Amino acid sequence: MSAPRADAGRGPRPERRGSRPERGGWSAGPTPAKPLPYRVARWGKFWSLEPLFADPRSYLVAKGSLPPKLDDIVLAVPFHGDRCRIVEVLGRVDELKAVLRAMLYAEGLPQGTSPAVLEAAAAAGARAARPDHGRRDLTAVPTFTIDPDTARDFDDAISVERDRDGYHAHVHIADVSYFVDPGGAIEREAHRRTSSVYLPLFAEPMLPAALSSDLCSLVPRRPRKCGTVEFGFAADGRRTSVQFYRSLISSDHRLTYGFVDGIIANGGEAAQAAAQHAPATVLPAAAVPDATTEADAELAARLRLAQELAGVLRRRRAARGALTLGSFEPEYAFDRAGLLTSAVARPETPSHSLVEEFMLAANEAVAEFLLRKKGRALYRVHEPPAPASVRELLDQLEELGVSTPPFPTGEAVPAAALAEAYGRLSRLIAETSAREGRGRLAWSTLVLRSLKQARYSPSNLGHFGLASPAYAHFTSPIRRYPDLVTHRSLLEHLGEGGGELGEAELAAAAEDCSERERQISRLELRADDVALSFLLEDKLRDEGWEQDFDGEVVGLVGGGLFVRFGEVFEGFLSSRRLGGERFEVSEHETALIGEATGKRFRLGDAVAVRVERVDRLRGRVDLAPAGAGTGAGASLRLGGRGKPPAGHGRKGGKPTRRGDGSPAARRHR
């Protein structure tokens, strides 16, 4: 449900007009230039500003600046010649939050909320208690949300019950369009942002907090206005009916992924029987505000029924060729003060899959309805891969010794046939990796890199990764502008208000949202790199730098290997450290091969490494072979998303956020 989540893809846009941010807020008055982040340093007796993320040049500090302090991260604007004036201090270089804020400023992304938006949000509050003609009262229908422990906005909820041999389900989505006037201040700002931004320590929401965390958030035991998709499903997952309407709900439970996984894991026959008769099933309580920590028999039964339906829907999607690839995004833990303490690879658990299947079903149903009605909406499209990309993928896997299923050939292969082949391939790769103990990350990433990037379009072109003939984003209007556009189009064709953009506006919105999504996705990946480098250096300082890590080769260039190690960290192992010979990249760029010995380092191979250096301000790590002494090496941002050594482009794979149905795509599902 809501959270730091992701889809295919999550270009520059806005410069702030007529105002300048001050410590996360806004101040009135013109700004002569956009403030950019710098690190305060010294040039002899002069204070200087070193480039950080954006402007590549260095400057002297102009008179009249805020007082400079060595190793502060500051915002500065051009003053005269080679001088800049410091206008704000973000913090110290060893403060992760200050570094992350600097990254936002470097991208020109909005921070804080303008007075006009705050005023509009306050005025919209009166609508929450306003009665609405035709809105269905579903407050008596048992309903729950499932989200991460750290979620603060809840834009989707689920209801499910048995219907004879099939299922009856509801997906409830916050009725954001009810509180956001077309063309108003909130709408304009949401369009400008296009999406919320999720960084390891904080988020920059698309909507003001009064809406995202209150009026529109489906918090437990509070009446909330929604747009509901009501389904009937046969036992085999075939959709037998669907309705769309505005509703009023009251979520009974704020559930966490871990809590739901505990219920599902105890879902064997004996546990199910016990749940039917026992007064309660008690699970360990999490320190999560308002979260349910005990599941009575009714809640446990509904969760298991939801998991059963999700499994049926998932098998049906797989049968039509939907991709099933893993996710390797980091999931962070925090202490009571909100400081980062650790990170693990985000697990793809049954509770995550449960939520995903319900949301995918709702998004598909809405897209199909709007397509029939010829509605002007933003479709989420994912076109089939180019024939050349398919051939290269098969050649790469053959070079790695990975068997592949038969693939359709030719330049005009039907998308459905190609999707089925890709679906079989993704499952075969997972089976081979598990059997041979290699390639868990790198092989599936090769598949992802062969695909095109999903995007928004006014025209429906289908969604290859989901093997879906029509798909749209509907389920996350709190944090995605395209979902708000879809809501309004749906309501327009239901005769319940709403509205649609003109053709030119819709085309521009599709381009803006796609471009901004790519920009935000790159930023979020770089922010992960920096956060992980902070954690890695702290870990090594506490536990010692002389420890070795088991890793996997996840990418390569002529100059060396990109290695994932310690579950979530990644760094660069220079080929100079691999032995006293020259290495060449193989024909299909899946291995480094020693010229003298023929020794190979392949994508997916296991390798043991030791950390030599961490540049946490830029999120870069240098590696050496396990047991090696210290030495110099090239560097790479953690997560493998940095620039490789000069003159090289990265070969092979890296975990990316692609495909609306993949777990890695939850933030943009």
N, C-alpha and C positions, 0 to 999 in steps of 0.2 A: 504494500500500500504506500504510504508516502515515505520519503526517506532520502538519504542519498541513494538514488537508483540510476539506471542508464538504458540506447538503441544505436543504430548505426550512426556512427559519426561522433557526445555531447557534448567570419571576416569582419573585420573591424566595423564598427558602426559608430557609436555616438561620441561626439564631443559635447561636453556640457555647455549649454547655451545660457548665458546671462547669470551664472552663479558658480560659486566655487565651493567644493566640499571642505568642511572643517571638522577634523576628527570624527569622520563617519557621518556627519550631518550636512547641512546646507547653510550657506550664508548669502544674503542678498548682495547685489552689486555685480558689475561686469568683471570678467576675468580676461586679462590681456592674452593669456596663453594657457594651455592645459598643463597643470602641474605634473611633473614626471618624477619618479623616485631616483634617489642617488644615495651613495654611501659617503659619509663625511670622512675625509682623509687629510693628510698634510703634504704640501709641496714645500719642503724646507720650512720657512717661517710663515708660509701662507696656508690658509684653510682652502681645501679643494673639495670638489664633488666628483666622485668616481661613478661611472655609469652602472646602472642596475636594471637589467631586464629590457630597457627601452632605448633611450638615447645612447649611442655608442661613444659619444664624446665626453671628455672631462672638462670641468669648468673650475674657475676660482669662485669663492663665495663673495657676493657683492655686499657692500656696506648697506646697512639698514635691514639685513636679514635677521631672522631669529638667531639667537646665539648658537654657533656651531659647537658640536662636541664630538670628539673622535669616535668613530664607529657607530654613530647614530645613522638610522635610515630616515631620510627626510624627503619631503616634496619641495621642489624648487621650480621657479619659472624663469625664463630668459630675462636678463636685465639690460646688459649692454656688452657688446663684443663677446669676450670669453668669460663673462661673469653671469652667474645666476643668483637669484634671491631666494633664500629658504623661507617658505611660507607655512610649513607644518612639519613637526617631528612625529614620525610614526612609531618610533621605538628604537631598540638596540638591534645590532646584527645577530645577536644570539637569542632574540625573541622571535619564535616562530610566527606568532600572530602579526608582528610588524612586517616580516618578510612576505607573508601571504597578502597583506593589505597592499604592499608595494607592488606585488604582481597584478593585483586588480587595477591599480592606477596605471601601470605600464600598458595594460590592455585597453585603457580608456573605458572600462566598464563602470556603470553607475554604482555609487555607494550611498547609503542613507536614503531618506525619503523627503521629498520636497514639501513645503507647507501646503501647496495646493492639493497634493495627493492626500496628505493627512486630513485636511479639511473635508475633502470629498468622502473619505472613508468614515469620518465621524458622522457626517450627514446620512450616510447609507445605513448606519446602525439602527435607525428607527424602523427599517423595513423588516428586520428579523422577526418582530412580533406581529407584523401586519398580516391579517387573514387574506388568503388568495382564493379566488373563485376557481374551482376545477382542480386544485392541488389535492392529491390523494393523501389521506392520513394513514401512514404505515407505522405509526409509533408503537403499535401493538405487535408488529412483526418482529420476531427475535432477530437481532442484527449484531454484527461484530466487525471491528476493524482489526487488521493484523499489520504491524509495523515494527521497525527496529526500535531498540530501547531508547535511542536518542531522538526519535522523530518528534517534531513539534507541530507539524501540520498534518491533518488527516483528511485526504480528499476522496477516499473510496471506502466503502463498507460492503459487506456481503450478508445475504440471507439465503438459506437453503433448507429444503425439506424433501422428504420422500414423496413421490407422486405415483402411486401404484407401482409399476415396474420401472418407472423412470424417475426424473428429478424435476423439482420446481425451484428456481433460483432467482435471486435479485442481485443486481449490482447497482449500488447507490453511489452517485458521484455528486460532490458539492455543487450546488447551483450558483456558481460564481457569477454567471451572466445576470442573475437577478439583482446583484449588488453593484454591478459595474455598468454605468451608462455608456452606450455607444458614443464615441467621440469625446467623452468626458476626460477629466484629468487622470483618473486611474487607468482608463482604457489607453490613453496616449502613452502613459509611462510603461504599461505592460507591453504595448506594441514595441516601444523603444528597446526594452530589455529582452523581450521574446521568451525569456526563461529565467528561472531562479538559477543561482550559481552556488554549488556546494563544494566547499573547501574543508580540509580536515578539521579545523577548529571552529568554523562558523559558516553561515550561509548568507548570501545576499538575496532575499526573496524578491520574486517578480511583483507580488502584491504587497501592500502595506500590512503590517502585523495585525491591525484591527480586523482585516479580512482573513489573511492566511492562517493566523493562529487562533482566531476567535470566531467571527460570524460565519465563515465558510468551513471551518475545521470541524470534522465530525467527531467531536469529543464525546466521551461517554455520558449517558444519562442527561443529555441536553437536546431539546428539539432543534433539528437542523433541516434547512430546505435543500432538496436534492433534485437531480435528474436521475430517474431510475430506468434501468433496462430489466424487464421481467422476462424470464425464459421458461420454456418447457423443453426438456431433453428426454429423448428415449434412452433405454438402457445402454444402447451402443454409442451414445453421445451425439446422435443426430438431433439437430434442433427442430423441435416440432411446433414451436410458437415463440413469438417475441412481441413485446409491447414496449413503447417508450412513453413516458409521462413525467410531469413534475410531481414531486412528492414531499411529504414531511416525515422524517424518521427520527428515531431516538436510539442511538447505538447503545446496546446493553453492556458491551465489553470492549475495553481497549486492551487488545492482546499483543504480545510480543512474539517474534518469530521463535525464540527459544522456548517460550511457554507452549506454543502450539506444537512444536516438534516433540516436546515431552509427552503431550497428549497422544499424538499420532504414533510415537514410538511404543507407547503402552497399549497399542490398539490391537493386540492379538486377540484370539477368540476368548481366552480366559479373562483378559482385561476388559473386553467389551461386555462380557456377561457381568463382570463385577461392576462396571460402570452403570449398567442398567438397574442394579439393585442397591448399590452403595449410595449413601447420601452425598458424598463428595470425594473427589480425587484431589489430593493436595500435592502441589509441586513447589519446589523452592521458590521463594518470593524474590523478585528482582527489585532493586531500588529505582523503580520507574514510576513517576507520578501518575496516579489514576489507573494504573494497570491492574487487570484482574490477575490474582495469584492463586485462586482455587477454582477448579472446574467441577461443577456439579454434573450429575449424570446427563442432563439435557444438553449442556454446552459440549461435553465430551462427545456425545452422540452426533451433534450437528457438525463438529469439527471433523470427525471421522467420515461423515457423509460427504462433507465438502471435499475432503481429500480423495474419497472414492470417485466423485464426479470429476475432479481435476485429473485423476489418473486416466479416466475414460477419455476425456477431451484430449489429453496429451498423446495417448496412443493413436487417437484418430488423426491428430495433426501429423504425427510421425509417419503414419501410413500414406499420407498424401505427399510426403517429401520434405516436411519442415526440418530445418537443421537442428541438430542437438549437439551444441558445442559448449564447453565449459567456460567458466568465468574465473578470472584471477585478480580481481580488484582487491585492494586492501580494505580491511575493516578495522576501525580504530577503537581503542579503549581509553577512557579518561578517568582522572581522579575526581574527587568531590569538588576541587577548585576549577575543574574544567580543563586541566592540563593534560596533554597527550602522554599516555603511559606505555602503550604497546600497540602492535598491529599484527593481524593475521590475515591470511588469504580468506576473503569472504566466502563462506561455504554456500553451496547450492543445496539447500535442505528441502525436505518435503513441504515445509510451510511456505518457502519462497515459491516453489513450483505451484502450490495451491493458488496463491494470490495471482501469479502470472497467468494461469489458465483462465481464471474468471475475467481478468482484465482484457486478455486477448479476445475472448468471446464477445465481450461488450464492444470493443473497438471494431471488430469485424462486422457485428450486427448493425452498428450505426453506419459504417461505411457502405454496406450493401443497401441499406434503406435510402441513404442520400443519393447513391448512384441511380437507384430506380426512380427517384424523384427529380433527378437532374439538378440536385442541389449544388450550390456554389460553396464548396468546402475545401479545406486543405487536406488532400489525401497524403498518406504516408506511403511513399513508393520506394521500391527496391527492385531495380531492374536486373535481369539475368546477367551473369558474367560474360565478358567477351570471349569468343572462341579461343583466341590466343592465350587468354589467362587460364582457361580450362586446360589447354594442352600443356602449358608451362607447369601448372600444379601437378598434373599426372607425371610429367617428366621429373619433377622434384621428388615426388614420393617414390618413384621407381629408383632414382639415384640413392635414396635413403634406405632402399630395401623394404619398403612398405607396400603390401599388396593392395590393389585397388579393384573395385567392382567394375563390370562393363559399363562404359559410358557411351551415350549416343554421339554420333559423329556428324560432321557437316556444319555448314555455316548458318543453317536455318532450323536448328533443333527447337521443337516446342518447349516453352518454358516449363510446363508441367513435367515433361520427360526428364529435362535437365535437373529440375528440383528433386525428383525421385532419386536420381543418381547421386546427387550431392547428399541427400539424406542418408542413403546407404553408405556412402563414403564416410560421413561424419561418425556414424555408428561403428563402422569397421575400424576406423582409426582409434577410437576409444578402446575397442576390444584388443587391438594389437598392442597399444601402449600398455594396457594393464597386464597383458600376457608377457611382454618382453621387458617391461620395466624401464622404458625409455620413451621420450617424445611426448610426455604428458602435456607440456605447454607448447612446445615448438611446432608439433605437427598440426594441431588444431588451428594454430595461428596462421600457418601456411594456407589453410583452407579459407580463413577469414580474409587474408590479404589478396586472395584471388577474386574476391567478390567486389562488386561496386558498392558505393556508399549510399545508404538510404537518405532520402531527402523529402522535402515537402513539395507538392505540386498541385495546381488547380485541376489537373487531369488525373484520373485514376489509371495507373500503369501496372497495378498489381504489386504484390510484395513477395519477392523470390525467396527470401530467407524463411518466411513463414509459410510458403507455398499457399498464399492466400490470394484469391482473385481481386479482393478489394479490402483496403485497410485504412483506417484513419486514427488519429490520436484524439481520444475523447475522455479518458479516465483520469487526467491530471490537470484540470484547469487552474488549480491553485498555483502551479509552478510552470505551466507551459502555455504560451499564447495561442498556438494552433488549436489546442483543445477548446479554448474559449470561442474561437471562430467556429469550430465544429458544433459546439453547443448551440450557438445562435442559429446556425443553419438548420439544425435538427428542429429547434423550436419553431422556426419559420414554417417548416413543412408539416409540423403537427398542428399549426394554427394556434400556438400558445405564445405568441409574441416573437421574440428573437429578431432576426434580421440577417442579411447577407451583404458581403462586400461586393462591390462592382468587379467586373472582370479584370480591369487594370489594377485595382487595389489588391485583389486576390493574388494576382501574379507577382506583384511587388512584395506582398507579405510572405509568399512562399519562398522567394529568393532571400529576403531579409532573414527569415527564421532559419533557413538552411545554412546560410553563411554564418550567422551568429552562433548557431549550434556547434558548428565546427570550431569556431574560435573558443567557445566556452569549454568544449571537450578538451582541446589542447591545453587550455589553462588548468583545468582540473587535473589532468595527467601530470603536468609540471608541478602543480601544488603537491600531489602525492609524492613525486620525486623528492621535493624539498622536505616534506614532513618525515618521510622514511629516512632521509639522510640524518636529520636531527635524532631520530630514534636510534639509528645504527651507531652513531658516534657515542651517544649516551650508553648504549649497550656495551660497546667495546671499552669505554672508559671504566665501566663498573666491573666487567668480567675479564678484561685483558685483551690486548690486541693480538696475542699469539695464538688465538684459537682458529681452527680450520672449520670450513663449512662445506657440506655437500651441496652441489649445485647442478644445474642443467644448462646446456648451451641453448640459448633461445634466439640468437642472431649472430651474424658474423659480417666482417668486412675484411679486406686484404690485410689490414693492420692488426686484427685480433678478433676476440670472441666476446660476445655479450652473454653474461652468465647470470641466471636467476639463482639466488642462494638464500638460505635462512627463511624460506617460505615466501617472503615478500620483497626482499631486497634484490637489487640488480646492479651490476658493475661491469667494467671493461677489463678484460685480460689481454694485454698486448701480446702479439705473436712473438715479440722479442723475448718473452718470458717462457715460451713453449719449447725451447731447445735451440741449439746452435745451428739452425738451418733456416732457409727462406721458405715461406709458405705461400701457396697460390690458392685462389678461390676455384672450386670445382665448376664444371661446365654449367650446371644449373643452380649454382650458388647455394648449395646446401652443406658444403664442407670446406675446411682448410686442409690442404694436402702438402705435406713436407716434400720439397723438391729432392732431397737426398735420400730420405728413408721411406717416403710414401706414407708416412704416418698421417692418419685422418682424424680431424675433430669435426664431428657431424652435428647438425641441428638435432637436438633431442638427446645427445650423449650426456652421460653423467661426468662431472668433473668436480674435483675438490679444490677449493680456493681459500685464500687468506686475504683479508683487507689490508691494503697498504696505506691508503689515504682517503679521507672523506672531505669533500668541499660542500658543507651543508647549506651554505648560502645559495649555491646553485644546484644542489642536489646531485653532485657527481661523486663517483666512487672509482678508485683504482684498485685492481686486484692483482694478486700474484698466485702462482701454483701453491697448493697446500704445502706447508713446511718450509717455504722459501723465506729468505731473509728480506729485509726491506730493500726497496729500490724504486727507481722512477718508472712511471708508466703513463699511458694515455688515460684519459678520464671519460666517464660517461654518466649522465644523469641516471639516478636510480629509476628503475622501471623501463630502461632501455629506450627512452624517448628522446634522449639527447642527441646532439650532433656527433657523429663518429669522427675519427681523426680526419684532418683536412685532406681533401682529394678523394674521399671514399664515400660511398653511399651504403647504408646498411643492407645486408642481404639476409634473407630468411625471415623468421617471424618474430613478432613481439605481441603480447596480449593487447588487444585493442577492443574498443567498444563498438561492436557492430551488430546489426540485426535486431529487430524489435523483440524477437522472442528469446534471445539469448539472455542468460542470467546477468551477463555483464552489461546488459542494456536496460537495467531496470529504471534508471533515472529518466529514460526517455521512452518508456514502453508505450 
